[in-house]
Amino acid sequence: MLIDAHAHLDFEAFDEDREEVIKKCQDQQVKVINVGSQLATSKLAVSLAQKYEGLFATIGLHPIHVYDEEFKVEDYQKIIGTNKNIVGIGECGYDYFYLKEKDKSFIEIKAKQEEVFLKHIQLAKDNSLPLMLHGRNGETQKTANIDIIQALVDNDCHQGLIHCFDGTKEEADSYIQQGFYIGITGIITFTRKAEALQELVRQLPLDKMIINTDSPYLTPEPHRGKRNEPVYVEFIARQVAELKGISYDEVVKENAINCKKVFNI
Ligand SMILES: [Zn+2]
């Protein structure tokens, strides 16, 4: 069973044909974790998970949105209730790439992202749920992963996925040591700028990797340039298999085992 561990079918990019895209997932037996990045998309991810077999949800406020709306823990706690289809908290973490607030310094923005991230960590711990992490470096600020790992260590967090990892081997090892899994996306299928990540995939143990599309973004080859969708997770699995010199079936099987361990799906 193929699993796409991180997609955004709750985004407006799917407003026109969401049902069709979901139907395709069901027909091809692809399970999907839809990830909220604000309160509205979190709620939609949850309602999709309630409505459709094979869909699950995580809820949270993406670090690029921390100035767009307030992260009120009670709102998110209310959604969790007894909802079994919520399998994680996030996406949350640090994003130093989209520092939109020009009137604020990096220190201020980082402090705000940290405040929100720590609330996610607490929410995850209170509900015994894993974290769906996002970390992205900026042009000059290169410590997104280091800062996330520090927060995980400080807060004794041991379960979750860094969904689109693009850091160093040392950073990947630190996540793994902390109990986290390394998220691999369609970037590994790109013909340019993917060498470092491809090398990382060769080196990482298969039992610590989880593949995910980040739909509608990061569309893998051979569909690059078009909108991404969860069924394209197949192409990421095929590329992992090729890079590691193992069978496609083995990648699919191990990915499902890893998703079960982290998200219990
Ligand atoms: Zn995402």
py3Dmol code that shows the C-alpha trace and the ligand (Angstrom):
import py3Dmol

protein = """\
ATOM      1  CA  MET A   1       0.000   0.000   0.000  1.00  0.00           C
ATOM      2  CA  LEU A   2       1.471   3.319  -1.111  1.00  0.00           C
ATOM      3  CA  ILE A   3       1.265   6.138   1.410  1.00  0.00           C
ATOM      4  CA  ASP A   4       1.766   9.845   0.788  1.00  0.00           C
ATOM      5  CA  ALA A   5       2.650  11.076   4.261  1.00  0.00           C
ATOM      6  CA  HIS A   6       2.331  14.800   3.529  1.00  0.00           C
ATOM      7  CA  ALA A   7      -0.054  16.470   1.077  1.00  0.00           C
ATOM      8  CA  HIS A   8      -2.328  19.497   1.046  1.00  0.00           C
ATOM      9  CA  LEU A   9      -5.552  18.411  -0.629  1.00  0.00           C
ATOM     10  CA  ASP A  10      -7.000  21.006   1.769  1.00  0.00           C
ATOM     11  CA  PHE A  11      -5.423  23.813  -0.307  1.00  0.00           C
ATOM     12  CA  GLU A  12      -7.394  25.823  -2.846  1.00  0.00           C
ATOM     13  CA  ALA A  13      -5.307  24.357  -5.670  1.00  0.00           C
ATOM     14  CA  PHE A  14      -7.713  21.404  -5.357  1.00  0.00           C
ATOM     15  CA  ASP A  15     -10.970  23.336  -5.028  1.00  0.00           C
ATOM     16  CA  GLU A  16     -12.021  22.546  -8.596  1.00  0.00           C
ATOM     17  CA  ASP A  17     -11.465  18.794  -8.626  1.00  0.00           C
ATOM     18  CA  ARG A  18     -10.792  17.642  -5.054  1.00  0.00           C
ATOM     19  CA  GLU A  19     -13.213  14.712  -5.284  1.00  0.00           C
ATOM     20  CA  GLU A  20     -11.623  13.434  -8.488  1.00  0.00           C
ATOM     21  CA  VAL A  21      -8.129  13.636  -7.036  1.00  0.00           C
ATOM     22  CA  ILE A  22      -9.270  11.752  -3.918  1.00  0.00           C
ATOM     23  CA  LYS A  23     -11.083   9.175  -6.042  1.00  0.00           C
ATOM     24  CA  LYS A  24      -7.849   8.570  -7.951  1.00  0.00           C
ATOM     25  CA  CYS A  25      -6.051   7.951  -4.640  1.00  0.00           C
ATOM     26  CA  GLN A  26      -8.710   5.479  -3.576  1.00  0.00           C
ATOM     27  CA  ASP A  27      -8.704   3.695  -6.962  1.00  0.00           C
ATOM     28  CA  GLN A  28      -4.927   3.343  -6.849  1.00  0.00           C
ATOM     29  CA  GLN A  29      -4.964   2.480  -3.138  1.00  0.00           C
ATOM     30  CA  VAL A  30      -2.848   5.423  -2.070  1.00  0.00           C
ATOM     31  CA  LYS A  31      -3.366   6.507   1.530  1.00  0.00           C
ATOM     32  CA  VAL A  32      -2.840  10.209   2.205  1.00  0.00           C
ATOM     33  CA  ILE A  33      -2.084  12.351   5.231  1.00  0.00           C
ATOM     34  CA  ASN A  34      -3.441  15.824   4.539  1.00  0.00           C
ATOM     35  CA  VAL A  35      -1.679  18.554   6.410  1.00  0.00           C
ATOM     36  CA  GLY A  36      -3.215  21.767   7.684  1.00  0.00           C
ATOM     37  CA  SER A  37      -1.138  24.929   7.532  1.00  0.00           C
ATOM     38  CA  GLN A  38      -3.702  27.271   9.121  1.00  0.00           C
ATOM     39  CA  LEU A  39      -6.885  26.763  11.162  1.00  0.00           C
ATOM     40  CA  ALA A  40      -9.149  26.664   8.080  1.00  0.00           C
ATOM     41  CA  THR A  41      -7.041  24.162   6.143  1.00  0.00           C
ATOM     42  CA  SER A  42      -6.593  22.092   9.313  1.00  0.00           C
ATOM     43  CA  LYS A  43     -10.361  21.887   9.680  1.00  0.00           C
ATOM     44  CA  LEU A  44     -10.765  20.933   6.020  1.00  0.00           C
ATOM     45  CA  ALA A  45      -8.078  18.244   6.316  1.00  0.00           C
ATOM     46  CA  VAL A  46      -9.988  16.771   9.255  1.00  0.00           C
ATOM     47  CA  SER A  47     -13.348  16.841   7.493  1.00  0.00           C
ATOM     48  CA  LEU A  48     -11.817  15.134   4.435  1.00  0.00           C
ATOM     49  CA  ALA A  49     -10.389  12.449   6.718  1.00  0.00           C
ATOM     50  CA  GLN A  50     -13.813  11.924   8.268  1.00  0.00           C
ATOM     51  CA  LYS A  51     -15.483  11.678   4.900  1.00  0.00           C
ATOM     52  CA  TYR A  52     -13.081   9.528   2.882  1.00  0.00           C
ATOM     53  CA  GLU A  53     -11.551   6.136   3.557  1.00  0.00           C
ATOM     54  CA  GLY A  54      -7.759   6.188   3.403  1.00  0.00           C
ATOM     55  CA  LEU A  55      -7.375   9.872   4.257  1.00  0.00           C
ATOM     56  CA  PHE A  56      -5.888  11.189   7.510  1.00  0.00           C
ATOM     57  CA  ALA A  57      -5.125  14.647   8.869  1.00  0.00           C
ATOM     58  CA  THR A  58      -2.606  16.657  10.822  1.00  0.00           C
ATOM     59  CA  ILE A  59      -3.462  20.085  12.204  1.00  0.00           C
ATOM     60  CA  GLY A  60      -1.316  23.123  12.818  1.00  0.00           C
ATOM     61  CA  LEU A  61      -0.092  26.573  11.835  1.00  0.00           C
ATOM     62  CA  HIS A  62       2.810  26.646   9.365  1.00  0.00           C
ATOM     63  CA  PRO A  63       5.700  28.901  10.460  1.00  0.00           C
ATOM     64  CA  ILE A  64       5.208  31.134   7.405  1.00  0.00           C
ATOM     65  CA  HIS A  65       1.698  31.942   8.710  1.00  0.00           C
ATOM     66  CA  VAL A  66       2.511  32.901  12.290  1.00  0.00           C
ATOM     67  CA  TYR A  67       1.773  36.559  11.549  1.00  0.00           C
ATOM     68  CA  ASP A  68      -1.373  35.824   9.504  1.00  0.00           C
ATOM     69  CA  GLU A  69      -3.302  34.373  12.400  1.00  0.00           C
ATOM     70  CA  GLU A  70      -2.869  33.564  16.050  1.00  0.00           C
ATOM     71  CA  PHE A  71      -2.233  29.958  17.060  1.00  0.00           C
ATOM     72  CA  LYS A  72      -4.858  29.336  19.713  1.00  0.00           C
ATOM     73  CA  VAL A  73      -4.176  25.973  21.305  1.00  0.00           C
ATOM     74  CA  GLU A  74      -7.771  25.669  22.534  1.00  0.00           C
ATOM     75  CA  ASP A  75      -9.112  25.890  18.950  1.00  0.00           C
ATOM     76  CA  TYR A  76      -6.907  23.014  17.883  1.00  0.00           C
ATOM     77  CA  GLN A  77      -7.554  21.020  21.042  1.00  0.00           C
ATOM     78  CA  LYS A  78     -11.255  21.341  20.350  1.00  0.00           C
ATOM     79  CA  ILE A  79     -10.804  19.854  16.854  1.00  0.00           C
ATOM     80  CA  ILE A  80      -8.830  16.920  18.228  1.00  0.00           C
ATOM     81  CA  GLY A  81     -11.566  15.879  20.662  1.00  0.00           C
ATOM     82  CA  THR A  82     -11.927  12.183  20.092  1.00  0.00           C
ATOM     83  CA  ASN A  83     -11.152  12.391  16.377  1.00  0.00           C
ATOM     84  CA  LYS A  84      -9.187   9.261  15.504  1.00  0.00           C
ATOM     85  CA  ASN A  85      -8.339  10.486  12.014  1.00  0.00           C
ATOM     86  CA  ILE A  86      -6.024  13.193  13.356  1.00  0.00           C
ATOM     87  CA  VAL A  87      -2.666  11.502  13.258  1.00  0.00           C
ATOM     88  CA  GLY A  88      -0.285  14.347  14.046  1.00  0.00           C
ATOM     89  CA  ILE A  89       0.360  17.986  14.935  1.00  0.00           C
ATOM     90  CA  GLY A  90       1.752  20.402  12.351  1.00  0.00           C
ATOM     91  CA  GLU A  91       3.076  21.371  10.030  1.00  0.00           C
ATOM     92  CA  CYS A  92       5.190  23.307  12.439  1.00  0.00           C
ATOM     93  CA  GLY A  93       8.811  24.267  12.920  1.00  0.00           C
ATOM     94  CA  TYR A  94      10.989  27.006  11.474  1.00  0.00           C
ATOM     95  CA  ASP A  95      10.996  28.642   8.051  1.00  0.00           C
ATOM     96  CA  TYR A  96      13.782  31.124   7.411  1.00  0.00           C
ATOM     97  CA  PHE A  97      13.141  31.275   3.676  1.00  0.00           C
ATOM     98  CA  TYR A  98       9.914  33.268   3.610  1.00  0.00           C
ATOM     99  CA  LEU A  99      10.726  36.064   6.016  1.00  0.00           C
ATOM    100  CA  LYS A 100       7.943  38.308   4.758  1.00  0.00           C
ATOM    101  CA  GLU A 101       7.774  40.780   7.661  1.00  0.00           C
ATOM    102  CA  LYS A 102      10.155  43.417   6.374  1.00  0.00           C
ATOM    103  CA  ASP A 103       9.662  45.625   9.426  1.00  0.00           C
ATOM    104  CA  LYS A 104      10.850  42.867  11.727  1.00  0.00           C
ATOM    105  CA  SER A 105      14.307  41.501  12.363  1.00  0.00           C
ATOM    106  CA  PHE A 106      15.227  37.848  11.927  1.00  0.00           C
ATOM    107  CA  ILE A 107      15.566  37.580  15.725  1.00  0.00           C
ATOM    108  CA  GLU A 108      11.991  38.811  16.207  1.00  0.00           C
ATOM    109  CA  ILE A 109      10.551  36.526  13.527  1.00  0.00           C
ATOM    110  CA  LYS A 110      12.447  33.551  14.855  1.00  0.00           C
ATOM    111  CA  ALA A 111      11.186  34.283  18.383  1.00  0.00           C
ATOM    112  CA  LYS A 112       7.609  34.409  17.097  1.00  0.00           C
ATOM    113  CA  GLN A 113       8.023  31.154  15.166  1.00  0.00           C
ATOM    114  CA  GLU A 114       9.542  29.591  18.263  1.00  0.00           C
ATOM    115  CA  GLU A 115       6.634  30.662  20.465  1.00  0.00           C
ATOM    116  CA  VAL A 116       4.184  29.032  18.051  1.00  0.00           C
ATOM    117  CA  PHE A 117       6.340  25.935  17.517  1.00  0.00           C
ATOM    118  CA  LEU A 118       6.620  25.303  21.268  1.00  0.00           C
ATOM    119  CA  LYS A 119       2.828  25.432  21.559  1.00  0.00           C
ATOM    120  CA  HIS A 120       2.602  22.752  18.854  1.00  0.00           C
ATOM    121  CA  ILE A 121       5.090  20.614  20.754  1.00  0.00           C
ATOM    122  CA  GLN A 122       3.016  20.933  23.921  1.00  0.00           C
ATOM    123  CA  LEU A 123      -0.193  20.126  22.037  1.00  0.00           C
ATOM    124  CA  ALA A 124       1.434  17.037  20.531  1.00  0.00           C
ATOM    125  CA  LYS A 125       2.639  15.872  23.919  1.00  0.00           C
ATOM    126  CA  ASP A 126      -0.721  16.535  25.603  1.00  0.00           C
ATOM    127  CA  ASN A 127      -2.429  14.343  23.010  1.00  0.00           C
ATOM    128  CA  SER A 128       0.357  11.784  22.516  1.00  0.00           C
ATOM    129  CA  LEU A 129       0.548  12.637  18.814  1.00  0.00           C
ATOM    130  CA  PRO A 130       3.621  12.817  16.564  1.00  0.00           C
ATOM    131  CA  LEU A 131       4.906  16.064  15.057  1.00  0.00           C
ATOM    132  CA  MET A 132       4.711  16.892  11.347  1.00  0.00           C
ATOM    133  CA  LEU A 133       7.775  19.101  11.064  1.00  0.00           C
ATOM    134  CA  HIS A 134       8.752  21.738   8.520  1.00  0.00           C
ATOM    135  CA  GLY A 135      12.231  23.218   8.389  1.00  0.00           C
ATOM    136  CA  ARG A 136      13.578  25.472   5.683  1.00  0.00           C
ATOM    137  CA  ASN A 137      16.773  27.486   5.624  1.00  0.00           C
ATOM    138  CA  GLY A 138      17.062  30.993   4.253  1.00  0.00           C
ATOM    139  CA  GLU A 139      19.739  32.446   2.009  1.00  0.00           C
ATOM    140  CA  THR A 140      21.816  33.438   5.006  1.00  0.00           C
ATOM    141  CA  GLN A 141      20.021  31.783   7.932  1.00  0.00           C
ATOM    142  CA  LYS A 142      21.048  28.144   7.721  1.00  0.00           C
ATOM    143  CA  THR A 143      20.069  26.828  11.144  1.00  0.00           C
ATOM    144  CA  ALA A 144      16.408  25.813  10.667  1.00  0.00           C
ATOM    145  CA  ASN A 145      17.089  22.111  11.246  1.00  0.00           C
ATOM    146  CA  ILE A 146      19.561  22.722  14.047  1.00  0.00           C
ATOM    147  CA  ASP A 147      17.017  24.949  15.807  1.00  0.00           C
ATOM    148  CA  ILE A 148      14.237  22.387  15.385  1.00  0.00           C
ATOM    149  CA  ILE A 149      16.417  19.571  16.719  1.00  0.00           C
ATOM    150  CA  GLN A 150      17.355  21.725  19.713  1.00  0.00           C
ATOM    151  CA  ALA A 151      13.667  22.309  20.501  1.00  0.00           C
ATOM    152  CA  LEU A 152      12.963  18.564  20.219  1.00  0.00           C
ATOM    153  CA  VAL A 153      15.827  17.732  22.563  1.00  0.00           C
ATOM    154  CA  ASP A 154      14.903  20.465  25.061  1.00  0.00           C
ATOM    155  CA  ASN A 155      11.281  19.320  25.132  1.00  0.00           C
ATOM    156  CA  ASP A 156      11.940  15.602  25.170  1.00  0.00           C
ATOM    157  CA  CYS A 157      10.108  14.938  21.865  1.00  0.00           C
ATOM    158  CA  HIS A 158      10.692  11.622  20.166  1.00  0.00           C
ATOM    159  CA  GLN A 159       8.080  10.984  17.500  1.00  0.00           C
ATOM    160  CA  GLY A 160       7.439  12.549  14.134  1.00  0.00           C
ATOM    161  CA  LEU A 161       8.565  13.336  10.608  1.00  0.00           C
ATOM    162  CA  ILE A 162      10.668  16.166   9.154  1.00  0.00           C
ATOM    163  CA  HIS A 163       8.657  16.128   5.969  1.00  0.00           C
ATOM    164  CA  CYS A 164      10.834  17.748   3.307  1.00  0.00           C
ATOM    165  CA  PHE A 165      14.325  17.350   4.615  1.00  0.00           C
ATOM    166  CA  ASP A 166      17.062  19.234   2.789  1.00  0.00           C
ATOM    167  CA  GLY A 167      19.743  19.525   5.444  1.00  0.00           C
ATOM    168  CA  THR A 168      23.079  17.826   6.005  1.00  0.00           C
ATOM    169  CA  LYS A 169      23.801  14.173   6.788  1.00  0.00           C
ATOM    170  CA  GLU A 170      24.733  15.216  10.337  1.00  0.00           C
ATOM    171  CA  GLU A 171      21.371  16.931  10.782  1.00  0.00           C
ATOM    172  CA  ALA A 172      19.558  13.867   9.442  1.00  0.00           C
ATOM    173  CA  ASP A 173      21.496  11.696  11.897  1.00  0.00           C
ATOM    174  CA  SER A 174      20.480  14.008  14.761  1.00  0.00           C
ATOM    175  CA  TYR A 175      16.805  13.727  13.830  1.00  0.00           C
ATOM    176  CA  ILE A 176      17.097   9.943  13.649  1.00  0.00           C
ATOM    177  CA  GLN A 177      18.886   9.828  16.974  1.00  0.00           C
ATOM    178  CA  GLN A 178      16.000  11.806  18.445  1.00  0.00           C
ATOM    179  CA  GLY A 179      13.529   9.228  17.094  1.00  0.00           C
ATOM    180  CA  PHE A 180      12.369  11.193  14.039  1.00  0.00           C
ATOM    181  CA  TYR A 181      12.006  10.055  10.428  1.00  0.00           C
ATOM    182  CA  ILE A 182      13.436  11.786   7.376  1.00  0.00           C
ATOM    183  CA  GLY A 183      10.939  12.968   4.769  1.00  0.00           C
ATOM    184  CA  ILE A 184      11.893  12.504   1.113  1.00  0.00           C
ATOM    185  CA  THR A 185       9.990  14.363  -1.610  1.00  0.00           C
ATOM    186  CA  GLY A 186       9.931  14.602  -5.398  1.00  0.00           C
ATOM    187  CA  ILE A 187      13.008  16.825  -5.306  1.00  0.00           C
ATOM    188  CA  ILE A 188      15.079  13.626  -5.583  1.00  0.00           C
ATOM    189  CA  THR A 189      13.658  13.103  -9.089  1.00  0.00           C
ATOM    190  CA  PHE A 190      14.838  16.479 -10.347  1.00  0.00           C
ATOM    191  CA  THR A 191      17.703  16.359 -12.773  1.00  0.00           C
ATOM    192  CA  ARG A 192      19.367  19.455 -11.389  1.00  0.00           C
ATOM    193  CA  LYS A 193      20.207  20.561  -7.843  1.00  0.00           C
ATOM    194  CA  ALA A 194      19.261  17.187  -6.451  1.00  0.00           C
ATOM    195  CA  GLU A 195      22.675  15.514  -6.189  1.00  0.00           C
ATOM    196  CA  ALA A 196      23.138  16.190  -2.476  1.00  0.00           C
ATOM    197  CA  LEU A 197      19.703  14.843  -1.591  1.00  0.00           C
ATOM    198  CA  GLN A 198      20.148  11.843  -3.853  1.00  0.00           C
ATOM    199  CA  GLU A 199      23.407  11.056  -2.100  1.00  0.00           C
ATOM    200  CA  LEU A 200      21.645  11.389   1.245  1.00  0.00           C
ATOM    201  CA  VAL A 201      18.994   8.869   0.152  1.00  0.00           C
ATOM    202  CA  ARG A 202      21.755   6.423  -0.794  1.00  0.00           C
ATOM    203  CA  GLN A 203      23.251   6.793   2.691  1.00  0.00           C
ATOM    204  CA  LEU A 204      20.138   6.872   4.873  1.00  0.00           C
ATOM    205  CA  PRO A 205      18.679   3.622   6.191  1.00  0.00           C
ATOM    206  CA  LEU A 206      15.398   2.751   4.473  1.00  0.00           C
ATOM    207  CA  ASP A 207      13.780   2.126   7.841  1.00  0.00           C
ATOM    208  CA  LYS A 208      14.213   5.798   8.776  1.00  0.00           C
ATOM    209  CA  MET A 209      12.759   7.327   5.599  1.00  0.00           C
ATOM    210  CA  ILE A 210       9.217   8.366   4.735  1.00  0.00           C
ATOM    211  CA  ILE A 211       8.210   9.522   1.261  1.00  0.00           C
ATOM    212  CA  ASN A 212       5.719  12.334   0.680  1.00  0.00           C
ATOM    213  CA  THR A 213       4.595  14.586  -2.159  1.00  0.00           C
ATOM    214  CA  ASP A 214       3.864  17.969  -0.485  1.00  0.00           C
ATOM    215  CA  SER A 215       1.115  18.310  -3.126  1.00  0.00           C
ATOM    216  CA  PRO A 216       0.328  20.668  -4.797  1.00  0.00           C
ATOM    217  CA  TYR A 217       4.048  21.586  -4.715  1.00  0.00           C
ATOM    218  CA  LEU A 218       7.293  19.815  -5.635  1.00  0.00           C
ATOM    219  CA  THR A 219       5.873  17.755  -8.499  1.00  0.00           C
ATOM    220  CA  PRO A 220       8.245  14.888  -9.322  1.00  0.00           C
ATOM    221  CA  GLU A 221       9.518  14.009 -12.771  1.00  0.00           C
ATOM    222  CA  PRO A 222       8.026  13.109 -15.232  1.00  0.00           C
ATOM    223  CA  HIS A 223       5.202  15.498 -14.277  1.00  0.00           C
ATOM    224  CA  ARG A 224       7.322  18.432 -13.177  1.00  0.00           C
ATOM    225  CA  GLY A 225       5.712  21.753 -14.079  1.00  0.00           C
ATOM    226  CA  LYS A 226       2.195  20.454 -13.414  1.00  0.00           C
ATOM    227  CA  ARG A 227       0.276  20.493 -10.150  1.00  0.00           C
ATOM    228  CA  ASN A 228       1.417  17.721  -7.839  1.00  0.00           C
ATOM    229  CA  GLU A 229      -0.984  15.128  -6.436  1.00  0.00           C
ATOM    230  CA  PRO A 230      -0.664  12.214  -4.001  1.00  0.00           C
ATOM    231  CA  VAL A 231      -0.675   9.392  -6.595  1.00  0.00           C
ATOM    232  CA  TYR A 232       2.640  10.771  -7.880  1.00  0.00           C
ATOM    233  CA  VAL A 233       4.237   9.464  -4.678  1.00  0.00           C
ATOM    234  CA  GLU A 234       4.886   6.408  -6.848  1.00  0.00           C
ATOM    235  CA  PHE A 235       7.610   8.279  -8.743  1.00  0.00           C
ATOM    236  CA  ILE A 236       9.370   9.184  -5.496  1.00  0.00           C
ATOM    237  CA  ALA A 237       9.268   5.527  -4.413  1.00  0.00           C
ATOM    238  CA  ARG A 238      10.684   4.466  -7.792  1.00  0.00           C
ATOM    239  CA  GLN A 239      13.520   6.960  -7.507  1.00  0.00           C
ATOM    240  CA  VAL A 240      14.380   5.836  -3.958  1.00  0.00           C
ATOM    241  CA  ALA A 241      14.453   2.247  -5.226  1.00  0.00           C
ATOM    242  CA  GLU A 242      16.790   3.193  -8.063  1.00  0.00           C
ATOM    243  CA  LEU A 243      19.112   5.247  -5.854  1.00  0.00           C
ATOM    244  CA  LYS A 244      19.394   2.463  -3.296  1.00  0.00           C
ATOM    245  CA  GLY A 245      19.499  -0.369  -5.810  1.00  0.00           C
ATOM    246  CA  ILE A 246      16.533  -2.162  -4.276  1.00  0.00           C
ATOM    247  CA  SER A 247      13.072  -3.069  -5.527  1.00  0.00           C
ATOM    248  CA  TYR A 248      10.161  -0.651  -5.766  1.00  0.00           C
ATOM    249  CA  ASP A 249       8.033  -3.061  -3.720  1.00  0.00           C
ATOM    250  CA  GLU A 250      10.536  -3.009  -0.900  1.00  0.00           C
ATOM    251  CA  VAL A 251      10.432   0.792  -0.745  1.00  0.00           C
ATOM    252  CA  VAL A 252       6.617   0.807  -0.716  1.00  0.00           C
ATOM    253  CA  LYS A 253       6.482  -1.843   1.978  1.00  0.00           C
ATOM    254  CA  GLU A 254       9.069  -0.206   4.236  1.00  0.00           C
ATOM    255  CA  ASN A 255       7.416   3.196   3.813  1.00  0.00           C
ATOM    256  CA  ALA A 256       4.129   1.721   5.020  1.00  0.00           C
ATOM    257  CA  ILE A 257       5.850   0.148   8.023  1.00  0.00           C
ATOM    258  CA  ASN A 258       7.488   3.478   8.889  1.00  0.00           C
ATOM    259  CA  CYS A 259       4.210   5.402   8.533  1.00  0.00           C
ATOM    260  CA  LYS A 260       2.567   2.882  10.837  1.00  0.00           C
ATOM    261  CA  LYS A 261       5.291   3.428  13.418  1.00  0.00           C
ATOM    262  CA  VAL A 262       5.107   7.224  13.298  1.00  0.00           C
ATOM    263  CA  PHE A 263       1.463   8.009  12.545  1.00  0.00           C
ATOM    264  CA  ASN A 264      -0.193   4.697  13.421  1.00  0.00           C
ATOM    265  CA  ILE A 265      -1.983   4.492  10.065  1.00  0.00           C
TER     266      ILE A 265
END
"""
ligand_1 = """\
1
ZN
Zn 3.537 21.054 3.466
"""
view = py3Dmol.view(width=600, height=400)
view.addModel(protein, "pdb")
view.setStyle({"model": 0}, {"cartoon": {"style": "trace"}})
view.addModel(ligand_1, "xyz")
view.setStyle({"model": 1}, {"stick": {}})
view.zoomTo()
view.show()
